[in-house]
Amino acid sequence: MAFLHISGLRKRYGALEILKGIDIELDKGGFLVLVGPSGCGKSTLLNTIAGLETITEGDIKVDERSIAELHPSKRDIAMVFQSYALYPNMTVAGNIAFGMEMRGVPADERKLAIDKVAKVLQIGHLLDRKPSQLSGGQRQRVAMGRALVRDPKLFLFDEPLSNLDAKLRVDMRTEIKRLHQTTGKTIVYVTHDQIEAMTLATKIAVMKEGIVQQFGTPAEIYNNPANMFVADFMGSPAMNLLSGRITREPNGLAVALERAGGEAIRLPVAAAMSSLAPYENREVVFGIRPEALTDPEGADRHAQFLCENDCLIDVVEPAGSDTFAVTKLGGREVVARLRADARIRAGEMARLAFNLDKAVFFDPQTQARIA
């Protein structure tokens, strides 16, 4: 049985429906990330789990027990907010211990719990300081400590890193990952940052307009997107989505892509032929990740279907460990990820390798995955 089970969940404000039938299951010890653009309903979903929002229909179960009608204080859930929500007049130790003190936990037990959490989060040297004396990352650790010390069944994180600068966000992401690995706690985490989602999650729910577009592991979401929204939203740089036409060639079906500086290129689609057969002589959307479009020397030698073509390079962007090149195919700008030392120049033709094992196809009308 799933540890967290959300079934048929709907949330309405009058005639406005925010959540439109959410179904999610998460095993004990899992790390679920709710990801999507602003306004997609992810924070509302988190608040319904916490009990901060009532639900209109459906049910939420934790450890096989329905919590949908329980007061937030009875749900055995701890929440870490975006704003940290620390008491400014209390020390770090006081903030961490406040909830235990309110529940009447004896002072010696509180001290042991504070010391244990402080060791896990490496904030032992901060216990006597006030929140105003802490950096953003230190405040976030204290907020996590206040939640962790309760030893709840479920942790909820509401965009906890959005107020931090880029480097600190990366550092804190590592800390949260380490915390999950160390404690084995079940976590539900909200973010609009798909990099956070990919690096932290055991399961991801990609949301749009109150609907879960796809639910799966990070690898499933990244490599097998269910539709064009998921393909475009997950990944940095995003997946290249190009207009193409399925054509019949002597060796089987191919996808034809218009090319700047030359005739259309035709890429064989043998791996997806059965799914694409109904689309012969029809338009499709061809999707390929930047890392599956690279210089021939950097291509995956284990790929079954590699195809090389010359492309006119518009822009070259060195990025340290990689070089990104921009060309035009199918009427769209296309990003290729090359080796750092790839010899390539803007304004010149360059040989690029297409790893067609990684190619996906979508219906341009429904935007659903077809192969």
Disulfide bonds with the S-S distance in Angstrom:
none
